[in-house]
């Protein structure tokens, strides 16, 4: 059980004393049954979307109902690939980065997560600024541009010892720690991208001048998954309305933003479509979502969901293609290459145009069981599939060249130092053949 929380009430800590979840596998409610479209009908909808129209929600749900059909998936991939080719040609991007988990303390207890640790356990750790600088220097030495600041949600609410540690370092909040880490990163010569879970509007406004971009995986709009026995029951920061509100506030602040869908944690097809539709609507309203990650669930040892089977590769590919058809064309579709080993050509065939961050220095602390591909191998595999791999920074070239209003003046002045004339990453260190961690 989490340590005593005298002074601060923690719903998560209170619920931690309850009995374990009833099952390691979340119950999946099928939702309303959707009739699979006939092949000709599906091809007509897909063709209209490719020609500049938009899928209707009911059409998307009916297409989702047919993803087990190889012929329908082929039609979806063909349409998604056509949209990708029209928008970015044969270019696929990747961000050479370092991953800095500023703290792995978290007040949430998602039943599929191994990142979150409890205070006092062997693996619990909160980085010092000296440790941040050490990682950043390693990134600079290997030609990285992006420093991903990723951490647990609101640990100061749940853990007194963490509040005391922050105070001892001179910080009043986790945001103070993030801000200092970002400032040091910029001073040393890299560009931060912060994904710190739920942040207030005020926190994001403080961080904006020191971040090229920020992000929050929407994951799912399913409030059902917050129910008892479900993956997000002990995770107050996974409340969909809270996550949507942060997306809205980031849009109001004009922050280049990353969102995404987590596949296979117990959600049904209608909920997946609704998640993608929500990202679509947020993007259309605010214009701030630069990429959406389609991330498959990976079962992990030492979690309650360790025995839950992940989605079949073919179904993941189908959802990637459907995401490309649902989302606005300005939103890049990303798939993590370490979670799709052996299926990268299929993901490219389904409209993926970005591999996200891949590090030659640090592991994926969220999915440590899935090592990054070597950057050289990723380039070779991308080219073998008929595409060209380009390196970017935390923001895409079109944002650097065409959307100056989405950056604080300080950050706007920094971006050209890390980009060539076409907006792609320009590294101080020309190394290109080092292996990923």
MIBAMI-64204 format. One record per residue (C-alpha): x, y, z; chain; residue in one letter. Coordinates in Angstrom, 1 decimal, m for minus. Each point is the difference from the previous one (the first is absolute). Example, Ala and Ser with C-alpha at 12.3 -4.5 7.8 and 13.67 -1.06 7.14 Angstrom:
BEGIN
REC       c1       c2       c3   cadena   residuo
REC     12.3     m4.5      7.8        A         A
REC      1.4      3.4     m0.7        A         S
//
This chain:
BEGIN
REC       c1       c2       c3   cadena   residuo
REC      0.0      0.0      0.0        A         X
REC      1.3      3.5     m0.7        A         X
REC      1.5      1.8      2.9        A         X
REC     m2.0      2.1      2.4        A         X
REC     m1.4      3.2     m1.5        A         X
REC     m0.5      2.2      3.0        A         X
REC     m0.7      3.5     m1.2        A         X
REC     m1.3     m0.9     m3.5        A         X
REC     m3.0     m2.1     m0.8        A         X
REC      0.7     m2.6     m2.7        A         X
REC     m2.9     m2.0     m1.5        A         X
REC      2.4     m2.3     m1.6        A         X
REC      1.8     m0.8      3.2        A         X
REC     m3.4     m0.6      1.7        A         X
REC     m1.1     m2.4     m2.6        A         X
REC      3.3     m1.9      0.0        A         X
REC     m1.1     m1.9      3.1        A         X
REC     m3.0     m1.5     m1.8        A         X
REC      0.0     m3.6     m1.2        A         X
REC      1.9     m0.7     m3.2        A         X
REC     m1.7      0.3     m3.4        A         X
REC     m2.3     m2.8     m0.7        A         X
REC      1.8     m1.2     m3.2        A         X
REC      3.3      0.7     m1.7        A         X
REC     m1.9      0.5     m3.3        A         X
REC     m2.4      3.0     m0.3        A         X
REC     m3.5     m0.9     m1.1        A         X
REC     m0.7      1.2     m3.5        A         X
REC     m3.5      1.2     m0.7        A         X
REC     m0.7     m0.3     m3.7        A         X
REC     m2.2      3.1     m0.2        A         X
REC     m2.6      0.3     m2.7        A         X
REC      0.4     m2.6     m2.8        A         X
REC      1.0      1.6     m3.3        A         X
REC     m0.6     m1.8     m3.3        A         X
REC      3.2     m0.4     m2.0        A         X
REC     m0.3      1.8     m3.3        A         X
REC      0.1     m1.8     m3.3        A         X
REC      3.3      0.3     m1.7        A         X
REC     m1.4      2.3     m2.7        A         X
REC     m1.6      2.3      2.6        A         X
REC      3.2      0.1      2.1        A         X
REC      2.1      0.9     m3.1        A         X
REC     m2.4      2.8     m0.8        A         X
REC      0.3      1.5      3.5        A         X
REC      3.8     m0.4     m0.1        A         X
REC      0.2      1.5     m3.5        A         X
REC     m2.0      3.0      1.1        A         X
REC      2.3      0.6      3.0        A         X
REC      3.0     m0.2     m2.2        A         X
REC     m1.5      2.5     m2.5        A         X
REC     m0.3      2.6      2.8        A         X
REC     m3.1     m1.0      1.8        A         X
REC     m0.3     m1.3      3.6        A         X
REC     m1.2     m3.3      1.4        A         X
REC     m3.2      0.3      2.0        A         X
REC      0.1     m1.5      3.5        A         X
REC     m2.4     m2.8     m0.9        A         X
REC      2.1     m0.9     m3.0        A         X
REC      3.1     m0.1      2.1        A         X
REC     m1.7     m2.3      2.6        A         X
REC     m1.2     m2.3     m2.8        A         X
REC      3.4     m0.1     m1.6        A         X
REC      1.5     m0.8      3.5        A         X
REC     m2.4     m2.9      0.3        A         X
REC      1.5     m1.6     m3.1        A         X
REC      3.7      0.3      0.8        A         X
REC      0.3     m3.8      0.3        A         X
REC     m0.8     m0.2     m3.7        A         X
REC      3.3      0.0     m2.0        A         X
REC     m1.7      1.6     m3.1        A         X
REC     m1.4      2.8      2.0        A         X
REC      3.3      0.7      1.7        A         X
REC      1.7      0.0     m3.4        A         X
REC     m2.5      2.7     m1.2        A         X
REC      0.6      2.0      3.2        A         X
REC      3.7     m0.2     m0.4        A         X
REC     m0.2      1.0     m3.6        A         X
REC     m2.0      3.1      0.9        A         X
REC      2.2      0.9      2.9        A         X
REC      3.1     m0.4     m2.1        A         X
REC     m1.4      2.3     m2.7        A         X
REC     m0.7      2.7      2.6        A         X
REC      3.5     m0.4      1.4        A         X
REC      1.6      0.2     m3.4        A         X
REC     m2.0      3.1     m0.9        A         X
REC      1.1      1.8      3.2        A         X
REC      3.6     m1.1      0.6        A         X
REC      1.0     m2.0     m3.1        A         X
REC      2.5     m2.7      0.7        A         X
REC      1.4      1.8      3.1        A         X
REC     m0.2     m1.6      3.4        A         X
REC      1.4      1.8      3.1        A         X
REC      1.7     m0.9      3.2        A         X
REC      1.2      2.1      3.0        A         X
REC      3.4     m1.0      1.4        A         X
REC     m0.5      0.7      3.7        A         X
REC      0.8     m0.7      3.6        A         X
REC     m2.6     m1.2      2.4        A         X
REC      0.2      1.6      3.5        A         X
REC     m2.5     m1.4      2.5        A         X
REC      0.3      2.9      2.5        A         X
REC     m1.9     m2.0      2.6        A         X
REC     m1.6     m3.4     m0.2        A         X
REC     m2.2      0.7      3.0        A         X
REC     m3.6      0.2     m1.0        A         X
REC     m3.3      0.2      1.8        A         X
REC     m1.7     m2.2     m2.6        A         X
REC     m0.1     m3.8      0.1        A         X
REC     m0.8     m1.1     m3.6        A         X
REC     m0.1     m3.8     m0.1        A         X
REC      2.2     m0.3     m3.0        A         X
REC      2.8      2.4      1.1        A         X
REC      3.5     m0.8      1.3        A         X
REC      1.2      3.6     m0.2        A         X
REC     m1.6      1.2      3.2        A         X
REC      1.9     m0.7      3.2        A         X
REC     m0.8      0.4      3.7        A         X
REC      2.3      2.2      2.3        A         X
REC      2.6     m2.0      1.7        A         X
REC      0.1     m2.9     m2.5        A         X
REC      3.2     m0.9     m1.6        A         X
REC     m0.8      1.4     m3.5        A         X
REC     m1.7      3.3      1.2        A         X
REC      2.0      2.9     m1.2        A         X
REC     m0.3      3.8     m0.5        A         X
REC      2.8      1.5     m2.2        A         X
REC      2.2      2.7      1.2        A         X
REC      0.9      2.8     m2.4        A         X
REC      3.6     m1.4     m0.1        A         X
REC     m1.5     m3.3     m1.2        A         X
REC     m2.1      1.8     m2.6        A         X
REC      3.1      1.8     m1.3        A         X
REC      1.9     m3.2     m0.2        A         X
REC     m2.7     m1.6     m2.2        A         X
REC     m0.2      3.1     m2.2        A         X
REC      3.7      0.1     m0.5        A         X
REC     m0.2     m3.6     m1.2        A         X
REC     m2.7      1.0     m2.4        A         X
REC      2.0      2.8     m1.4        A         X
REC      3.0     m2.3     m0.5        A         X
REC     m2.2     m2.4     m2.1        A         X
REC     m1.7      2.7     m2.1        A         X
REC     m3.3      0.2      1.8        A         X
REC     m2.2      3.1     m0.2        A         X
REC     m3.0     m1.0      2.2        A         X
REC      0.0     m0.5      3.8        A         X
REC     m3.3     m1.8      1.0        A         X
REC     m0.9      0.9      3.6        A         X
REC     m2.4     m2.7      1.0        A         X
REC     m1.2     m0.6      3.6        A         X
REC     m2.7     m1.3      2.2        A         X
REC     m3.2      1.8      0.8        A         X
REC     m0.3      2.4      3.0        A         X
REC      2.2     m1.9      2.4        A         X
REC      0.1      2.9      2.4        A         X
REC     m3.8     m0.5      0.7        A         X
REC      0.6     m3.6      1.0        A         X
REC      3.3     m0.1      1.8        A         X
REC      1.2      2.1      2.9        A         X
REC      3.6     m1.2     m0.3        A         X
REC      0.1      1.2     m3.6        A         X
REC     m1.4      3.4      1.0        A         X
REC      2.8      0.2      2.6        A         X
REC      2.6     m1.0     m2.6        A         X
REC     m1.2      2.7     m2.3        A         X
REC      0.1      2.6      2.8        A         X
REC      3.5     m1.1      0.9        A         X
REC      1.1      0.7     m3.5        A         X
REC     m1.7      3.4      0.0        A         X
REC     m3.0     m0.9     m2.1        A         X
REC     m3.6      0.7      1.0        A         X
REC     m1.4     m2.4     m2.6        A         X
REC      0.8     m2.5     m2.7        A         X
REC     m0.5      2.7     m2.6        A         X
REC      2.9      1.9      1.6        A         X
REC      2.2     m3.1     m0.5        A         X
REC     m1.1     m0.4     m3.6        A         X
REC      0.6      3.7     m0.7        A         X
REC      3.5     m0.1      1.4        A         X
REC      0.8     m3.2     m2.0        A         X
REC     m1.3      1.7     m3.2        A         X
REC      2.0      3.1      0.6        A         X
REC      3.2     m2.0      0.5        A         X
REC     m0.7     m2.1     m3.1        A         X
REC     m0.5      3.1     m2.1        A         X
REC      3.2      1.6      1.4        A         X
REC      2.0     m3.2     m0.8        A         X
REC     m1.3     m0.2     m3.6        A         X
REC     m3.1     m2.2     m0.4        A         X
REC     m3.7      0.7     m0.4        A         X
REC     m2.4     m1.4      2.7        A         X
REC     m3.3     m1.7     m0.7        A         X
REC     m2.0     m0.5      3.3        A         X
REC     m2.5     m2.7      0.6        A         X
REC     m0.7      0.3      3.7        A         X
REC     m3.5     m1.4      0.2        A         X
REC     m2.7      2.4      1.1        A         X
REC      1.2      3.6      0.3        A         X
REC     m2.1      3.1      0.8        A         X
REC     m0.3      2.8     m2.5        A         X
REC      2.3      2.1      2.2        A         X
REC      2.6     m2.7      0.0        A         X
REC     m0.1     m0.4     m3.7        A         X
REC      0.3      3.8     m0.4        A         X
REC      3.1      0.0      2.2        A         X
REC      1.6     m2.9     m2.0        A         X
REC     m0.9      1.3     m3.5        A         X
REC      3.0      2.4     m0.4        A         X
REC      2.4     m2.9      0.8        A         X
REC     m1.6     m2.7     m2.1        A         X
REC     m0.1     m0.5     m3.7        A         X
REC     m3.1     m2.2      0.4        A         X
REC     m2.0     m1.8      2.7        A         X
REC     m2.3     m3.0      0.1        A         X
REC     m2.5     m2.2      1.8        A         X
REC     m1.2     m3.3     m1.4        A         X
REC     m3.8      0.2      0.1        A         X
REC      0.1     m3.9      0.1        A         X
REC     m3.7     m0.5      0.1        A         X
REC     m3.2      1.9      0.5        A         X
REC     m1.6     m3.0      1.7        A         X
REC     m1.2      1.0      3.5        A         X
REC     m1.0     m3.7      0.3        A         X
REC      3.7     m0.9      0.4        A         X
REC      0.0      2.1      3.3        A         X
REC     m2.5     m2.4      1.6        A         X
REC      0.7     m2.5      2.6        A         X
REC      2.1     m2.9     m1.3        A         X
REC      1.1      2.0     m3.0        A         X
REC      3.5      1.2     m0.9        A         X
REC     m0.5      3.6      1.0        A         X
REC     m2.0     m0.5      3.2        A         X
REC      3.0      1.2      2.2        A         X
REC      1.0      2.6     m2.5        A         X
REC     m1.8      3.4      0.6        A         X
REC      2.1      1.7     m2.6        A         X
REC     m1.3     m2.4     m2.7        A         X
REC     m3.5      1.6      0.3        A         X
REC     m0.8      0.7     m3.7        A         X
REC     m1.6      3.4      0.7        A         X
REC      3.2      1.2      1.8        A         X
REC      2.2     m1.1     m2.8        A         X
REC     m2.2      1.6     m2.6        A         X
REC      0.0      3.2      2.0        A         X
REC      3.8      0.1      0.0        A         X
REC      0.0     m0.4     m3.8        A         X
REC     m2.4      2.9     m0.3        A         X
REC      2.1      2.2      2.3        A         X
REC      3.1     m0.9     m2.0        A         X
REC     m1.8      1.1     m3.1        A         X
REC     m1.0      3.3      1.5        A         X
REC      3.6      0.6      0.9        A         X
REC      1.1     m1.0     m3.6        A         X
REC      2.4     m2.7      1.1        A         X
REC      1.1     m2.6     m2.7        A         X
REC     m1.5     m3.1      1.5        A         X
REC      0.3     m3.8     m0.2        A         X
REC     m3.0     m2.2      0.8        A         X
REC     m0.8     m3.6     m0.7        A         X
REC     m2.1     m3.2      0.4        A         X
REC      1.0     m2.9      2.1        A         X
REC     m1.3     m3.3     m1.5        A         X
REC     m0.9     m3.1      1.8        A         X
REC     m0.5      0.9      3.7        A         X
REC     m3.7     m1.1      0.0        A         X
REC     m1.6      2.6     m2.2        A         X
REC     m2.5     m0.9     m2.7        A         X
REC     m0.1      1.1     m3.6        A         X
REC     m2.5      2.8      0.6        A         X
REC      2.2      1.4      2.8        A         X
REC      3.1     m0.2     m2.3        A         X
REC     m1.8      1.9     m2.7        A         X
REC     m1.3      2.5      2.5        A         X
REC      3.6      0.6      1.2        A         X
REC      1.2      0.6     m3.5        A         X
REC     m3.0      2.2     m0.7        A         X
REC      0.7      2.1      3.1        A         X
REC      3.6      0.6     m1.1        A         X
REC     m1.3      0.9     m3.4        A         X
REC     m2.5      2.6      1.4        A         X
REC      2.6      1.5      2.3        A         X
REC      2.4      0.3     m2.9        A         X
REC     m2.6      1.7     m2.2        A         X
REC     m1.0      2.3      2.8        A         X
REC      3.5      1.2      1.1        A         X
REC      2.4     m1.1     m2.7        A         X
REC      2.6     m1.0      2.6        A         X
REC      0.3     m3.8     m0.3        A         X
REC      3.0     m0.7     m2.1        A         X
REC      0.0     m3.8      0.4        A         X
REC     m2.1     m2.8      1.3        A         X
REC      1.6     m3.2      1.2        A         X
REC     m1.7     m3.4     m0.6        A         X
REC      1.6     m2.1      2.8        A         X
REC     m0.8     m3.6      0.6        A         X
REC     m0.2     m1.3      3.5        A         X
REC      3.0     m2.2      1.0        A         X
REC     m0.6     m2.4      2.9        A         X
REC      2.7      0.3      2.7        A         X
REC      1.1     m2.3      2.7        A         X
REC     m0.8      1.0      3.6        A         X
REC     m3.3      1.7     m1.1        A         X
REC     m3.6     m1.1      0.5        A         X
REC     m0.4     m0.1     m3.8        A         X
REC      3.1     m2.1     m0.7        A         X
REC     m2.1     m2.9     m1.4        A         X
REC     m2.1      2.2     m2.2        A         X
REC      0.6     m0.7     m3.7        A         X
REC      0.9      3.0     m2.1        A         X
REC     m1.9      0.7     m3.2        A         X
REC      1.1     m1.9     m3.0        A         X
REC      2.4      1.8     m2.3        A         X
REC     m2.5      0.1     m2.8        A         X
REC     m2.6      1.7      2.2        A         X
REC      2.5      2.6      1.1        A         X
REC      0.8      0.7     m3.6        A         X
REC     m3.7      0.4     m0.8        A         X
REC     m0.3      2.6      2.8        A         X
REC      3.0      1.9     m1.2        A         X
REC     m1.6      0.2     m3.5        A         X
REC     m3.4      1.0      1.5        A         X
REC      1.8      2.7      2.1        A         X
REC      1.5      1.4     m3.2        A         X
REC     m3.5      0.2     m1.6        A         X
REC     m1.7      1.5      3.1        A         X
REC      2.6      2.6      1.0        A         X
REC      0.6      3.3     m1.8        A         X
REC      2.7     m0.2     m2.6        A         X
REC      2.1      2.6      1.9        A         X
REC      0.4     m2.5      2.9        A         X
REC      2.9     m2.4     m0.4        A         X
REC     m0.7     m3.6      0.8        A         X
REC      2.7     m1.6      2.1        A         X
REC      0.7     m3.6      1.0        A         X
REC      2.8     m0.9      2.5        A         X
REC      2.4     m2.3     m1.9        A         X
REC      1.1     m1.8      3.1        A         X
REC     m3.6     m1.2      0.6        A         X
REC     m0.4     m1.2     m3.6        A         X
REC      3.1     m2.1     m0.6        A         X
REC     m0.5     m2.2     m3.1        A         X
REC     m2.9      2.1     m1.2        A         X
REC      1.6      3.3     m1.0        A         X
REC     m0.7     m0.5     m3.8        A         X
REC     m3.6     m0.7      0.8        A         X
REC     m0.3      3.2      2.2        A         X
REC      1.5      2.1     m2.8        A         X
REC     m2.4     m1.7     m2.4        A         X
REC     m2.8      1.2      2.3        A         X
REC      0.9      3.7     m0.2        A         X
REC      2.5      0.5      2.8        A         X
REC      2.2      3.0     m0.7        A         X
REC      2.0      0.3      3.2        A         X
REC      1.8     m2.4      2.4        A         X
REC      0.1      2.4      2.9        A         X
REC      3.0      0.3      2.3        A         X
REC      2.7     m2.6     m0.2        A         X
REC      3.0      0.3      2.3        A         X
REC      3.6     m1.0     m0.5        A         X
REC      0.6      0.8      3.7        A         X
REC     m2.9     m1.1      2.2        A         X
REC     m2.6     m2.8      0.1        A         X
REC     m3.7      0.4     m0.3        A         X
REC     m0.8      0.3      3.7        A         X
REC     m3.7     m0.5     m0.6        A         X
REC      0.6     m3.3     m2.0        A         X
REC      3.4     m1.2      1.2        A         X
REC     m0.7     m3.5     m1.3        A         X
REC      0.0      1.4     m3.6        A         X
REC      3.4      1.3     m1.0        A         X
REC      0.3      2.8     m2.6        A         X
REC      1.1     m1.1     m3.5        A         X
REC      3.4      1.3     m0.9        A         X
REC     m0.4      3.2     m2.0        A         X
REC      2.0     m1.4     m2.9        A         X
REC     m2.2     m3.1     m0.1        A         X
REC     m3.1      2.1      0.1        A         X
REC      1.2      2.0     m2.9        A         X
REC      0.8     m3.1     m2.0        A         X
REC     m3.4     m1.6      0.7        A         X
REC     m1.9      3.2     m0.8        A         X
REC      1.9      0.3     m3.3        A         X
REC     m0.6     m3.7     m0.8        A         X
REC     m3.7      0.7      0.2        A         X
REC      0.3      2.7     m2.6        A         X
REC      0.2      3.1      2.2        A         X
REC      2.8      2.4      1.1        A         X
REC      0.8      0.7      3.6        A         X
REC      0.5      3.6      1.1        A         X
REC      0.9      1.2      3.5        A         X
REC     m2.0      2.7      1.7        A         X
REC      0.1      1.8      3.4        A         X
REC     m2.9      0.1      2.5        A         X
REC     m2.1      1.9     m2.6        A         X
REC     m0.5     m0.8     m3.7        A         X
REC      1.5      2.0     m2.8        A         X
REC     m3.3      1.5     m1.1        A         X
REC     m0.6      1.4      3.5        A         X
REC      3.5      1.6      0.1        A         X
REC     m0.4      1.6     m3.4        A         X
REC     m3.7      0.9     m0.1        A         X
REC     m1.4      0.3      3.5        A         X
REC      2.0      2.5      2.0        A         X
REC     m3.0      1.1      2.1        A         X
REC      0.2     m3.4      1.8        A         X
REC      3.2      0.8      1.7        A         X
REC      1.1      2.3      2.8        A         X
REC      2.3      2.7     m1.5        A         X
REC      2.9     m1.5      1.9        A         X
REC     m0.6     m3.5     m1.4        A         X
REC     m0.7      1.3     m3.5        A         X
REC      3.4      1.7      0.0        A         X
REC      1.7     m3.3      1.0        A         X
REC     m1.7     m2.4     m2.5        A         X
REC      2.0      1.1     m3.1        A         X
REC      3.3     m0.9      1.8        A         X
REC     m1.1     m3.7      0.0        A         X
REC     m1.6     m0.2     m3.4        A         X
REC      1.3      0.3     m3.6        A         X
REC     m1.7      2.1     m2.7        A         X
REC     m2.6     m2.7     m0.5        A         X
REC     m0.9     m0.2      3.7        A         X
REC      1.6     m3.4      0.7        A         X
REC      2.4     m0.6      2.8        A         X
REC      3.4      1.5     m0.2        A         X
REC      2.3     m1.6      2.5        A         X
REC      3.2      1.5      1.4        A         X
REC      1.5     m3.5      0.1        A         X
REC     m0.1     m1.7     m3.4        A         X
REC      0.1     m3.5      1.3        A         X
REC     m2.6     m2.2     m1.7        A         X
REC      0.9     m3.6      0.5        A         X
REC     m0.1     m0.5      3.7        A         X
REC     m2.3     m2.7      1.4        A         X
REC     m3.1      0.7      2.1        A         X
REC      0.0     m0.9      3.7        A         X
//
